[in-house]
Amino acid sequence: MPKGFDIDFKSNLNGAIPGYAEQVLVCTGRDDWPSRIEDEFDGDNLAADLKELFGRGGRYSDPFHHISVVNSSFPSSVPPRPELHCTSAYLLPSFKYIPFLPRISFDSVEALAKGFLLPEKLHSAHDGLSPIHRDRLTRKAAYQGLLPGVRDVGDVLVLICGHGGRDARCGIMGPVLRDEFEEKLAREDFNVLTSPVEVDLTIGDAAGMEGAVPRKNVARVGLISHIGGHKFAGNVIVYIPPGHEVRGGGPHPLAGCGICQSYASVPARSKRCHHTTHAHREARVLASTLIGIGLIGTASYYVLAPTSHKSLNRDTFIPYTITSRQPISPTSVVFTVSPHGSDPSLPYLLPNSKTSKYPLWSVEFKQPEVQIARHYTPLPPTDGENTEDGSLSFYLRAVGGGEMSNYLNKLSVGQDVYLRGPHAGFDVLQRLGEQKNVVFLAGGTGVVPGMQVATAVLERGTASSVKLLWAVRRREELQRCCGQSSATPWWKFFSAAAPIELSAEVEQPSAMGKRLAQMKAKYGERLSIRVAVDEERVKFTEKDMEDALAAGGPTLSSPGCQLHDQRLHVQASEFEELSAECHCAAGNDSGKNLLMVSGPAGFVAHYAGDKAWLGGVLTQGAVGGVAGMLQRRNPTLANDWLVLKL
């Protein structure tokens, strides 16, 4: 259990998620996913397709027939033609397995929706719809034949929320619970399968999927994405297939149902799903130890423990008060927070200095309503800004579905927030070494880490240079769109068809525009700031990146160096202590030029490739996207530039 947190055994678990008519379990073969599963692979995934149809505003959206779509760690079945990329899915509690959903067209998704997911009969609230509309919203059995190999599910399915990409607690608890379930199930004489479901298309579609070992109960244990109830980390659902028997024979009372180990709101067709405390004694075909493990996981609601800490630290959350709030747009703001008490030795500054101890660092904010935490990077202080009292400023943009950003955006001056940290990021200065060049590509609020890095690098020496490329959605993030016109109207600044160069004089700047202009005035030609406004259909292209990287000088190869070998960064986290040593060959040219990319997951993936979840930790992953393409075209870039993703 993380230090400073307890387990809450008192809070009401019931009703934490909405009921659903059907749950679609997408087989991804991966243990973790982005916070919004539909964003994976830039939206090219089955979950995104289904949410497009059944989500809010979707063609088949029906408040009386909710379809829950979650990702799972179960691998997809191998299609008869291996070169054809297919995704598999479980439908629960219909207990159907759809082995082959080709990703080459949307037709298979439509067949899944119309043949299996739409209701057989509409709710009476839809009686006023026209016959054509009602017909469009009801299931058609004819579509079922378009999907080959559909099977009934005969395996017990144990589903555990392990969505570390959405909540780190689930990323910690999920794998632990999976191991425990697999061990205890095997001890209770279950055959626990982990391999893909094998589907033989020569066998009739009605054949049951009952595992590979006859006369033995079969179970599959998998991690799933977020299902609700953030604060109850380790949520568990157990689906018991129709026809399952209790020990000694006889039908299982809960066969065909799903047992949710943290709440009692999961329906199973026309039957009600049961909480484990209501199950009959003879229904406990799963060992009592198994149930106990589920309850431990679902009771893992981490709450702040009493603490003696009064200043910012890495173990506990400390209250800060919002002391100023500068709106930039309806969804973005720069706000400043101050601690309740003074601290003569701020943990993020060098002793007896105003210089930051870390070239890149962040703090965690806690959302007390759902007990989640998110990292935010403080803005570097401007010249003349008094930060001796421990005040910190942040640039925030509320995004759709962003629980933390929307929570913070609603707070007013005088209200409290809770911070924990500091957490050091990449040791940028060690990685730069004797090299001089940094290119930082930022999307939205990802510009703040870029400002931190630029400050650290440019303060280090007068020979260093930083190119900051900032992509924003709207012009108002940089300049206010109001006021009296002048000899050079503000909109001229954005009239170019290519990204524009920011000068030290920005007319009618926003709060962020002022900070960037002050940095430009301070560092002059050593800091280049270019801005691309998406609303103006201006983006940073492959050519823009190629030109930015052209200034980087040659560097020595660095095989085996933890700081400079790109291959050793594939499984590295962006959070680290400043203690790693360089193991490059001795020489005056040690170090690498740095290409850093920061912003939303899709932005980072486009320019530098996807990050990857590994063992509950978000790692760098391989270099891909535009950067990977440039490296393949010009191999010297791969040697001279180290790519870091934030």
N, C-alpha and C positions, 0 to 999 in steps of 0.2 A: 504494500500500500504506500503511495507517495507520502513523503513526510509532510506533516501539517494537516492531514485530512483524516477524517473518521468515516465509519460506515453508519448511515442513518437507518435504524430499524423501525422508525415510528411513522414516517410519512406515508400517506395513502398512495398506493400504487395503481389503484383502479382508475380506468378512464383516461390514461395518459396518452393514448393514441385513438384516432377515429376508427370505427369499424369499417370493414371492407367486404365486398361481395366475393372478390377473388383476389388472390395474391399471385403475381407473376414473379417467379424466381429466375432471374437471368443467370445462366451459367457462364461466368467470365474466366474461371481458372486463376483468378488473382485474389489476394487476401485483403486488398484495400483499394480505395478509389478516391477521386476528388470529392470535395465536400458536396457538390451537386453532381450526382452520378451521370446526369444527362450531358455534362460538359466534357466527359472523357472522350479522347480522340476527336476533339473539336466538334462534338455532337454527333459523330458517326457511330452510333451504337444503338442496340435494341431498346434500352431504357429510354433514350431520347425519343425514338420513334413512337413508343407506346405512350409516353407522356404527352407527345404532340397530339395524339388521338384522344386520350382519356383525361388529360390534365385540364386545368381551368381554362375555359375557352376553346377546348378541343372539340373536334367534330362529333365525338361520341361521349362528351362529358355529361354525366348524369349524377346529380347529388344523391339520388336514391339507389345508385348502383356504383359504388366507389371501387375502382380498380387500384390496388396497391402494387407498385412496381419497385422491386428491390434487386440489387445485384447480389450474387453469391460467389463463394470461392470454388464451388463445384466446377469441374472442367466440362466443356461441351463434348458431346459425342463426336467421333471422327466420321465424317461423311464418306459414302462409297467412293466419291471422287475427292481425294485429299486436297487437290488444288482449289476446290471450291470452298470458300470461307463461309462457314455456317456457325450459327449460335443456337444453343439448346436452351430450353426453359421448362420449368415445372409450373403447373397450374394447381394452386391449392386454395381451398380444400376440395377441388374437383378431383385431385389426385390423378392428374394426367401429366405425361411427359412428352414434350414436343422436341424430338431430337435434332431436326434439321430445319433451320430457318435461314435460308441463303441471304447473304448481305449484299447481293448484286442488284436487288430491286426491292421496291416497297410492297410488291404483291404478296409476299409471304406474311408480312406484318398485317396487311389488310385481311388476309385469310384467317390469321390467328384471332384478330379482333372480331370479325363477323361470324366465324365458326365456333369460337370457344368463349369469348369474353363478354360480348353483348348479352343482355338479359334475355331469357326465353319469353318473359312476359314483363311488360312495363308496369311501373308503379301507377296507381290510380290517379296520381297527380298529373299524369301525362294524358288523361282522357280527352283533354281539349285539343290535342294535336291533330293535324290532318292525317288521314290514313297513310299517305305517302311518307310523311315524316315519322309516323309510328313504325311503319315497316322498315324504314332506314335504321332505326335504333334497336331493332330486335335481332336475335341470333338466327342464323341460317345454317342448318345442318349440312347443306350442300358444300359449303366452303371447307368443312372438315376434311373432305377427301383430297383437297389440294395440298395437304401437308403430309408427307409420307412418314411411316414408321411411328405414328403416335401410339403410346403405350399407357396402360394403367400403371400406377405407382404402387408397388408392393413393399417398399422399404420404409422403415421408420426414419423420418428426417428430423434431425436436431439442428436448429438454426440459431446462431449466436451472433448478436450484433458485435462486430469487430471493426467498425468504421472509424479507424484512426484519422482518416482524412477529414472527418467532420468533428470528432471529439477524441482527444488523445486518450481519455480514460478507456473508451471502448477499444482503442488500439492496444492498450495494455492488458485489459481484462479478457478480451475475446480469445486470443491465442491460448492463454492459460486455461480458460474454460474448455476450449476445444480439446486440448490434450487430456484434460481430466475426464471429459465425457467419453472420449475414445477408449481410454484405459478402463473406465468402470463398465462400459458397455461390453468390451471384450471379456472382462471378468465375469459378466452375467451371461456369457455364452452367446453373445451377438457376434455375427461376422461383420466387422466394420470395414466398409469399402471406401477407397479413396480414388480409385481409377475412374476414367470416364465410363458412362453407361454404354455397353456394347449393344448395338441395335442391328439385327439381321432383318433386312427388308423382305427376305423370303418367308418370314413368319408373319402370320396374320396380324393386322393392326390391333386386334383386341387382346393380344397376348399380354399377360401381366409381367411386370418388371420386378422380379422377386429375388434378384441377386444371383450369384454364381454358385452358391453352395446349397444343395437341396436339404430340406428338413432342418434348416437352421435359420433363426431370425436374422434379418439383415438390417443394418443401419448405416446411414451416412450422416456425418457431422460436418457442418460447414459454417463459415463466417458469412454474414450478410451485411448489407449497408443499413443506414439509419432507418428505424421504423417508428421513432417517437420516444418520448420519455428520456430526454437528454441526460437528466441527472441520475437515472437508474442504469449505470453502465453495466454491460454484460446481460442485456435482455435476452431471454431464451424462449423460443417457440418449439414445441415438439409436435410434429404431425404424425399421428398413428393411422396407418392405411386401413381402408375397409377390409374386413375379413381377418384382421389380426386377432389372435387368440391369447387368452390368459394362460398362465402356467397350468398344466394339467388338462388343457383343452377347454373349449367353450368360447363363445364370442367375447371379445373385449368390449366393455361398456362404452369406451371412448373411441372405438374404431371409426374412422372416417372424420375425426375431429382434430382440431389443433389445440394443444394445451399451452397457453402462454404463461410463462413462469414469472411474469411481473405484473400482468394485468388481466382482467377477465372480459375483454371487449373484442376478442377475435372470433368472428362467426365462422361456422362451418356449414355451408349450404343451408338447409332448413333447420339444422341442429344448432344448439347453442354450444359454444366452446366452453370448456370448464377450466376453472382455476384448480390447481393441484389439491387445494385443501378440500374441495368438494368431490374429489374422485372417490369411488368405492374402494374398499380395501382390496378386493380381488382384482381391481384394475391396475394394481401396481406391478405390472409386468416389468417396468423399468425399475431398477433397484432403488431402494430408498436413499442410498448414497448418491445416486444420480440426481434425484430430485433435490437433495440437500445442496449439491453443487450449484444447481440452477438458481436456488434461492439465494445462495451467497452472492452469485454474480449479480442478480437483479437487485439485491439490497445495496449494491456498491454505489450509493449516492454520496459523492464526496462533498462534504461541507467544510467550511473553514473552522478549524479548531481554535480554541482560545490560545492566544499567543502573548508573549511578553515583548515581542519586537515592536518598536515604535517608529523605526525608520525603514526605508526601502531595503529589502533583502530578497534573496532568491527562494526562501522557504515559505513565507507566508504573505498574504495580501494585506497591504497597508492602505488606510483611507487617505485620499487626496480630495481636495475641493476644487471644483471648476471655478476659476477666477476671472476668465475672460472667454468670449466666444465671438469669432469673426466669421459670419456667414459669407460664403463665396458664391454658392448657388443653392437652389432648393434642396440639394442632396449632399452638398459638401461644405465643410467648415474647418477653420483652424481654431482650436481651443487650447487653453493653457490651464494646467492643474498645479496646485501647490499642496505640499504636505501639511498636516495639522501641526506638526512640530518642526523645529529646526534641527539640522544635522550638520555638525562642523566638518565631518568627513564623508562627503557624498561618495557612494560606492562606485560611481561611474566616472569619477575624476581622479587624476593622478594626485598623490598627496601634496597638499599646500600649493595647488595649481588650479587653474581654470581649464586646463587641457583635458580632453576626454581620454580615459584610460584605454578605450577600445575604438578602433577606426570604424567599426560597424557594430551596433548593439540595439537591443530592443527591450521592452518591458511587456509583461502580460497584463491585460485588463480582464477583470472578472465580471461576468453577467450574472448577478445574484439570483435572478428570477429562474434561470434554467441551469445554473451552476456550470457554465462553460467559460473557458478562458481563450483569449486570442492575443497574438503578438502584434504590437504596434511599435513603429520606429519613431523616436523623438526627433523633432526638427533640430538641426544645429543652431545654437543661439546666434543672433545677429550681433554686430558690434554695438556696444552700449547697452545690451539687454542684461538686466540683473538676474542672474540665475543662482546667486549665492544662497537663496532661501530654499533651493531644491526644486524650483518651478520647472516644469517641462511642457513643451508645446507639441501638438500633434496635428497632422493634416488628415482628415477623415472624409470618406465619401460613403454614404449609405447606398448599398446595392440591394437589388431585389433578392429576397431570401437570406440576406445577411443578418443573422440574429444579433450579432454583436454590434455591427456598424449601425443598424437601425436603432438599437437600444441607446447607443452613445449619442446618436444624432438628435435624439429627442430630449436629452438632458439640458438643463438650463444652468446659468451661472448661480453658484451657491449650493448646488447639489454635489453629493460625494460620489467618487468612483474609487475602485480598489485596484492597486497596482502591485506587481511582484517582479523583481529583477534586481540588477540588470542581467541580461543574457547576451553574452558575446557572440557575434557572428563570425564570418570568415576573417582570419587575420590577413587583411588586405595588404598591409605594408610589408609583412614577411614574404608574401607571395610576389609582390612587385619587385622586391629586392633592389638590385641596382638599375632596373629598368625604369622608364620614365612615363610610360603611356597607359592611360586608362580610358576605355570607351564604355560608357554606361548608358544602356538603352532601357528606358523606364516607361511603363504604361500607367497612367492615372496616379494614384497615391504612391506607386512604386518609385516616384521621383525622390521621396524622402531619404531612403537608403543611399540613393545617388548623391544627394547633397551631403550626407554624412561622409561618404567615401571621398568626394571631391574636397571637402574641408581637410580631412586627414592627410590626403596625398599632397595637396598644394601647400599645406603648412609645413610639410616635411622638408621641402627644398624648392629653390626657385627654378630648377631645371625640369620639374615635373609638369605634365600637362594632362588635362581631363577634358574629354568631349562628352557632354551630357545631352542625350537625345531623348526628348520628352514627348510622348504621344498622349494627347488628351482628347476627350470626347467633344467638348464644347469650348469655345473661345473664352467663356466667362471664367474658366478655371485660372486663366492668366490675366485677363483684363475685364474690367467692368464694361458693360455694353450700354452705358448711359452717359449723360453729361453734355456740355456744349462742345460743338465741333471746333476744330482749330485748323491751322494751316496744313497739318498732317493728320487727317481723320484717323480715329483708332482702327477703323475697319481696313485701312490700307495695310496695316500690319499683317493682316491675314489674307491678303488678296492674291498672294503668289500661289502658283500651282504646285510648288515644292515646299518642303519644310523651310521655315524662315530662321534667320540668325537673330538671337536676342541680344540687344545692347544693354548698356547700363541705364538707359533712359527708356522707360516703358510708360506710355501714356495711360492714365487711369488704371493702374495696376490693381489686381486683386491682392489679398493678403499673401498669397503664394507668389504672385508677380513681384511684389515688393522685395520679398526675401531673395528671389533669384536675381533681381536687378542689383541688389546690394552685394551679392556674391560676385557678380560679373564686374561691378565697379571695384571691388577689392582685389580680385585676382587678374583682371585685365585679359590679355591675350592668352594666358595660360589656361583659361577656362572658356571653352566654347559651349554655348547652350543653343540647341536648335529645337524648334517646336513644330510638331505636326498635329493639325486639328482634324479629327475624324469627321466632324460635322461639315467641314469644308472639303471633304473627300481628299484629304492630304494624308499620306501615310509614309512611313519610312520603308523604302524599297531595298531590294537586294543591292542596288547600285549605291544607295546612301551608306549602307553598312560596309560595302567594299571600299568606298572612299575613306570612311572613318578609320578603317583598319590599315590603310595604306601607309600611315605615318609610323607604324610600329617597326622598330629596328629588329635585326636578327638576334636570337637568343640561343644559348647552348641547349642541347637536348638534356633531359633530366629524368632518365629512367629510374624508377624506384624511389623517387623523392616524394614524400607525403604532401609537400607543399606545392610542388610544381609538375608532377606527373599527372596528366589529364586522366589516364586510365585509373589511377588510384582515387580519383574524385567520384567515380561512378557510384560508389556505395557510401559516399561521404555525406554527412548532414551539414547544413549551413551553420549550425550552432556548434561552437568549439571553444575550448580554452586556449589562451594565447601562450601555449607551451611547446608547440611542435617545432622541431629543428629542421633546417634545410640539410639535405643529404646529397645535394648536387656536387659535381666535381668542382674542386677549388678553382676560383677564377673571378675576375672582376666583373664578369657579365652574368653572374648568377641572378636568377629571378625571371619572371615572365611579364610581358605586357598583359593587361587584363581586359577581357571583354565580359562585362557583367550585365545580366538581364533581370529586371525586376518588374513585377506587375501581376495581373490576374493569370491564372493557370493557362488559359488559352493563349494569352499574349506571350508568355514565356515559352510555351510549346512551339508556337509558330516561329519564333526567332532563334530558339536554342534547343528545342526538343523537350519532350516530356520529362518531368521529374518522376521518380519511381518510389513507391512505398515498399519498404523492406523491413520485416520484423517489427512493424508498428512505427517505423521511423521514415520520414520523408527524405529521400536521398536524391543526389544530383541526376542520376541516370546518364545515359550516353548523350553526347553532343549530337543534336539533330537540327531540324528546321532550316532556316536560312543560314545559320552559322555552319551547320554540317555540310550544306551544299557548297558554301564558299571554301571550306577546308578540302573537300574532295576535288574541287576545281583547282585550288592552289595549295598543295600540301605544306608549303612553308608556313602558312597561317596556323596550321595545327601545331607546329613546333614553336612558333614565336608568340602565340596568344593562348592564354589559359582562359577557358570559358567557365564562368560561375553563374549559377541560377539562384535567384532569391524568391 
